[in-house]
Amino acid sequence: MRDAVLGELIYDGGWAKTEPLKMWGREQNIKIVVSAYENEKPNEEQQAGYTRLKTQLDEISETSLKELKKYMREIEEDIKVYCEISSLPEDIYELISIDKILLLEGGSFAVLCKAKWDSHGIAVLCKGDKTEVGPQDIIWMYE
């Protein structure tokens, strides 16, 4: 399917594509997924969320990294025990990797990450000018 804002999308549990983005200091190919059924198209809010992601990527990357590091400091003792490390590394990519960015129906989006200390992963939810970090189920609690 071709969306006017998101471009060419393939259905894979949601409409998806992969594109290079620079997040948290590293250029990488990141899967972008639109939360929608196969018979639905991305809505205007999802298109606006994608546009915001693309046009404000540097600011979003900086703010979300700051909030992610803050969250990791809050649960630092748990991370150290689970990962068997003595301190949190400077490079967060030693403990997490970006799995995908999920565009939610209301226009928010979440950076879903695999985390070495959490088998379910963590999420960085960007909702308007607020950024929340926590277990992946936060995206459904705040959306």
C-alpha positions as CSV (number, residue, x, y, z in Angstrom):
1,M,0.0,0.0,0.0
2,R,1.2,3.5,-0.7
3,D,0.3,6.1,1.9
4,A,0.5,9.8,0.9
5,V,2.6,10.7,4.1
6,L,4.3,7.5,5.1
7,G,5.1,6.2,1.6
8,E,5.3,2.5,0.6
9,L,4.1,0.2,3.4
10,I,3.8,-3.6,3.7
11,Y,1.4,-5.3,6.0
12,D,3.3,-7.2,8.8
13,G,1.0,-7.2,11.9
14,G,0.5,-3.5,11.1
15,W,1.5,-1.4,8.1
16,A,5.2,-1.2,8.2
17,K,8.4,0.0,6.5
18,T,12.1,0.2,7.4
19,E,14.1,3.4,7.0
20,P,17.4,4.8,8.2
21,L,17.0,7.1,11.3
22,K,19.6,8.6,13.6
23,M,18.4,7.8,17.1
24,W,20.4,8.2,20.3
25,G,23.6,9.0,18.4
26,R,23.5,6.1,16.0
27,E,22.3,5.9,12.4
28,Q,20.3,2.6,12.0
29,N,17.6,1.0,9.9
30,I,14.5,1.1,12.1
31,K,11.2,-0.5,11.4
32,I,8.2,1.9,11.6
33,V,4.9,0.2,12.2
34,V,1.4,1.8,12.0
35,S,-1.0,0.3,14.6
36,A,-3.8,-0.7,12.2
37,Y,-5.5,-3.8,10.8
38,E,-4.9,-4.9,7.2
39,N,-8.2,-3.3,6.1
40,E,-7.4,0.0,7.7
41,K,-5.2,2.8,6.4
42,P,-3.0,5.0,8.6
43,N,-5.2,7.7,10.1
44,E,-4.5,11.5,10.1
45,E,-3.2,11.3,13.7
46,Q,-0.7,8.6,12.8
47,Q,0.4,10.5,9.7
48,A,0.9,13.6,11.9
49,G,2.9,11.5,14.5
50,Y,5.1,10.3,11.7
51,T,5.6,13.8,10.3
52,R,6.5,15.0,13.8
53,L,9.0,12.1,14.2
54,K,10.7,13.0,11.0
55,T,10.7,16.8,11.4
56,Q,11.7,16.9,15.1
57,L,13.9,13.8,15.1
58,D,16.9,15.4,16.7
59,E,14.9,16.9,19.5
60,I,12.9,13.7,20.0
61,S,16.1,11.7,20.1
62,E,17.8,14.0,22.6
63,T,14.7,14.2,24.9
64,S,13.9,10.5,24.8
65,L,17.6,9.5,25.4
66,K,17.6,11.7,28.5
67,E,14.4,10.2,29.8
68,L,15.6,6.6,29.0
69,K,18.9,7.2,30.9
70,K,16.8,8.7,33.8
71,Y,14.6,5.6,33.9
72,M,17.7,3.3,33.8
73,R,19.2,5.1,36.8
74,E,15.9,4.7,38.7
75,I,16.1,0.9,38.2
76,E,19.9,0.7,38.2
77,E,20.2,-1.8,41.0
78,D,17.8,-4.2,39.2
79,I,19.7,-3.8,35.9
80,K,23.1,-4.4,37.6
81,V,21.9,-7.6,39.3
82,Y,20.0,-9.0,36.2
83,C,22.8,-8.2,33.8
84,E,25.6,-9.0,36.2
85,I,27.4,-5.7,35.8
86,S,28.9,-3.3,38.4
87,S,27.6,-0.1,36.8
88,L,25.6,1.2,33.9
89,P,27.6,1.6,30.7
90,E,27.9,5.0,29.0
91,D,26.7,3.4,25.7
92,I,23.1,2.4,26.3
93,Y,23.3,0.2,23.2
94,E,25.3,-2.3,25.4
95,L,22.0,-3.0,27.2
96,I,19.2,-2.1,24.7
97,S,18.5,-2.2,21.0
98,I,15.7,-0.4,19.2
99,D,13.2,-3.0,17.9
100,K,10.7,-0.6,16.1
101,I,8.8,2.6,16.3
102,L,5.0,2.1,16.7
103,L,2.7,4.9,15.5
104,L,-0.4,4.7,17.7
105,E,-3.9,5.6,16.7
106,G,-4.1,8.8,18.7
107,G,-0.9,10.3,17.1
108,S,1.5,9.3,19.8
109,F,4.4,7.0,19.0
110,A,6.6,4.7,21.0
111,V,10.2,3.5,20.5
112,L,10.0,-0.1,21.4
113,C,13.3,-1.6,22.6
114,K,14.7,-5.0,23.5
115,A,16.4,-4.7,26.9
116,K,18.8,-7.2,28.4
117,W,17.2,-6.9,31.8
118,D,13.5,-7.2,30.7
119,S,12.4,-10.1,28.5
120,H,9.3,-8.1,27.5
121,G,11.3,-5.1,26.4
122,I,10.8,-1.4,27.3
123,A,9.1,1.5,25.6
124,V,9.8,5.2,25.2
125,L,6.4,6.8,24.6
126,C,6.3,10.2,23.0
127,K,2.9,11.7,23.5
128,G,2.7,15.4,22.6
129,D,5.5,17.1,24.5
130,K,5.6,14.4,27.2
131,T,8.0,11.4,27.2
132,E,7.4,8.4,29.3
133,V,9.7,5.4,29.7
134,G,8.9,2.0,31.2
135,P,7.9,-1.6,30.4
136,Q,6.2,-1.9,27.0
137,D,2.7,-2.0,28.4
138,I,2.9,1.7,29.2
139,I,2.0,2.4,25.6
140,W,-1.5,1.0,26.3
141,M,-1.9,2.7,29.7
142,Y,-1.2,6.2,28.5
143,E,-2.5,6.1,24.9
